[in-house]
Amino acid sequence: MKPSLFGYRAPKTLDEAITMLASDADAAVLAGGQSLLPAMNFRLANPSLLIDIQHVEGLRGISVEKDRIVVRAMVRHREFELDPAVRAANPLIHEVMQHVAHVPIRNRGTVVGSLCHADPSAEMPLLLTLLGGSVIAQGPQGRREIGAEEFFTSFLSTARRQDEIIVEARFPTPRAGAGAAFDEVTRRHGDYALAAVGCVLTLDAQDKAATIQLAASGIADKPLRLKGAEALLKGSALATGDLDAAVKASLPLVTQSDEANASVSFRRRALGALIRRMVVKAAERARSGSPQ
Ligand SMILES: Cc1cc2nc3c(=O)[nH]c(=O)nc-3n(C[C@H](O)[C@H](O)[C@H](O)COP(=O)(O)OP(=O)(O)OC[C@H]3O[C@@H](n4cnc5c(N)ncnc54)[C@H](O)[C@@H]3O)c2cc1C
């Protein structure tokens, strides 16, 4: 397939890029092109103008700060995966990145592009939701911070205004002593998840869950924090009965319809199994003092 006719601009500054975006309601930002270009080739997306941000000053680089990791708009998946300072600060990131597509796609695709694309089965939206992170949007009206749960609104949709560019994403670093785990069920390695679950928790002196964050993707039109399960597991010994209750509270959140890749009942079973396994694994890692 071939895309519809489109224009192409490659601004050098953020102000230029925002002015271009604001002047054409059908313009689209082009980052790594790994989602946008296939969508254009299938004519699922028909932007009149592509604004390529790869030469825009100030959109490169990762900053590992005291309590968060800041990823600017043109950071590729592979940079995020392989950066040793990122891996030291939050080993969960390296673990999650192994599941994002394949290396050639991770070499081109960007972390922020994946957040903006907002596929409800993608790993980066789940990671940002799990960690309680945020993005910074910049447009003609200035900058604003948007929390993950507000940012992802529904299938392939976000709270980003058409004239805004997401300039960075902020991934909070789990507190010291936390254990974390992530896994997903896919038909083949590198495919989008049929169900995915991430867990970050800390244990108290009695080996009970002092804090717990749980999130899932692939089950609804956007990534979800499993708040009912979090409330049930916090303060618990994470025994089988506690996990049963957490799974029971989470299953109604599966709102994906039956489709060729998975039925609703399959996704429910996958979600339940992943919740149990990720909570147990995160707790083992917290106990061993090895976050991954
Ligand atoms: C075969 C294949 C398999 C894949 N498998 C997976 C997978 O298993 N898991 C997964 O998570 N992803 C997968 N992907 C998608 C891949 O991760 C993409 O890189 C990612 O979704 C988009 O990043 P990008 O930089 O390529 O964005 P682009 O394709 O350039 O843009 C995507 C969308 O975001 C917008 N956008 C991008 N950057 C910005 C910005 N800074 N501000 C505002 N809007 C912006 C664009 O306008 C567009 O609408 C796969 C892709 C392919 C081709």
The ligand as a MOL file (V3000), in Angstrom:
LIG
                    3D

  0  0  0     0  0            999 V3000
M  V30 BEGIN CTAB
M  V30 COUNTS 53 58 0 0 0
M  V30 BEGIN ATOM
M  V30 1 C 6.2640 -5.0000 13.4680 0
M  V30 2 C 6.1130 -4.1070 14.6610 0
M  V30 3 C 5.9600 -4.6920 15.9010 0
M  V30 4 C 5.8320 -3.8830 17.0280 0
M  V30 5 N 5.6750 -4.4730 18.2470 0
M  V30 6 C 5.5640 -3.7010 19.3460 0
M  V30 7 C 5.4150 -4.2870 20.6370 0
M  V30 8 O 5.4240 -5.5050 20.8310 0
M  V30 9 N 5.2760 -3.4390 21.7010 0
M  V30 10 C 5.2760 -2.0690 21.5550 0
M  V30 11 O 5.1490 -1.3680 22.5480 0
M  V30 12 N 5.4240 -1.4960 20.3590 0
M  V30 13 C 5.5710 -2.2730 19.2500 0
M  V30 14 N 5.7130 -1.6650 18.0340 0
M  V30 15 C 5.6360 -0.1790 17.9430 0
M  V30 16 C 6.9680 0.4910 18.2390 0
M  V30 17 O 7.2530 0.3600 19.6220 0
M  V30 18 C 6.9310 2.0090 17.9030 0
M  V30 19 O 8.2290 2.4620 17.9400 0
M  V30 20 C 6.1970 2.9270 18.8310 0
M  V30 21 O 4.8820 2.5030 19.0230 0
M  V30 22 C 6.0910 4.3480 18.2610 0
M  V30 23 O 7.3010 5.0260 18.3870 0
M  V30 24 P 7.8520 5.8730 17.1390 0
M  V30 25 O 8.9640 6.7210 17.6560 0
M  V30 26 O 8.1760 4.9750 16.0100 0
M  V30 27 O 6.6070 6.8290 16.8190 0
M  V30 28 P 5.9680 7.2850 15.4400 0
M  V30 29 O 5.5510 6.0960 14.6500 0
M  V30 30 O 6.8480 8.2810 14.7700 0
M  V30 31 O 4.6760 8.0530 16.0120 0
M  V30 32 C 3.6220 7.3470 16.6380 0
M  V30 33 C 2.5010 8.3280 16.9950 0
M  V30 34 O 2.9040 9.2040 18.0470 0
M  V30 35 C 2.9370 10.5770 17.6080 0
M  V30 36 N 4.1570 11.1450 18.2080 0
M  V30 37 C 5.3910 10.5700 18.2330 0
M  V30 38 N 6.2370 11.3120 18.9710 0
M  V30 39 C 5.5120 12.3670 19.4250 0
M  V30 40 C 5.8260 13.4760 20.2790 0
M  V30 41 N 7.0510 13.6410 20.8070 0
M  V30 42 N 4.8610 14.3790 20.5510 0
M  V30 43 C 3.6070 14.2120 20.0190 0
M  V30 44 N 3.2500 13.1790 19.2340 0
M  V30 45 C 4.1980 12.2710 18.9300 0
M  V30 46 C 2.9470 10.5140 16.0790 0
M  V30 47 O 2.3570 11.6720 15.5090 0
M  V30 48 C 2.1110 9.2660 15.8370 0
M  V30 49 O 0.7410 9.5760 15.9590 0
M  V30 50 C 5.8610 -2.4500 16.8920 0
M  V30 51 C 6.0480 -1.8740 15.6350 0
M  V30 52 C 6.1700 -2.6860 14.5210 0
M  V30 53 C 6.3780 -2.0270 13.1790 0
M  V30 END ATOM
M  V30 BEGIN BOND
M  V30 1 1 1 2
M  V30 2 1 2 3
M  V30 3 2 2 52
M  V30 4 2 3 4
M  V30 5 1 4 5
M  V30 6 1 4 50
M  V30 7 2 5 6
M  V30 8 1 6 7
M  V30 9 1 6 13
M  V30 10 2 7 8
M  V30 11 1 7 9
M  V30 12 1 9 10
M  V30 13 2 10 11
M  V30 14 1 10 12
M  V30 15 2 12 13
M  V30 16 1 13 14
M  V30 17 1 14 15
M  V30 18 1 14 50
M  V30 19 1 15 16
M  V30 20 1 16 17
M  V30 21 1 16 18
M  V30 22 1 18 19
M  V30 23 1 18 20
M  V30 24 1 20 21
M  V30 25 1 20 22
M  V30 26 1 22 23
M  V30 27 1 23 24
M  V30 28 2 24 25
M  V30 29 1 24 26
M  V30 30 1 24 27
M  V30 31 1 27 28
M  V30 32 2 28 29
M  V30 33 1 28 30
M  V30 34 1 28 31
M  V30 35 1 31 32
M  V30 36 1 32 33
M  V30 37 1 33 34
M  V30 38 1 33 48
M  V30 39 1 34 35
M  V30 40 1 35 36
M  V30 41 1 35 46
M  V30 42 1 36 37
M  V30 43 1 36 45
M  V30 44 2 37 38
M  V30 45 1 38 39
M  V30 46 1 39 40
M  V30 47 2 39 45
M  V30 48 1 40 41
M  V30 49 2 40 42
M  V30 50 1 42 43
M  V30 51 2 43 44
M  V30 52 1 44 45
M  V30 53 1 46 47
M  V30 54 1 46 48
M  V30 55 1 48 49
M  V30 56 2 50 51
M  V30 57 1 51 52
M  V30 58 1 52 53
M  V30 END BOND
M  V30 END CTAB
M  END
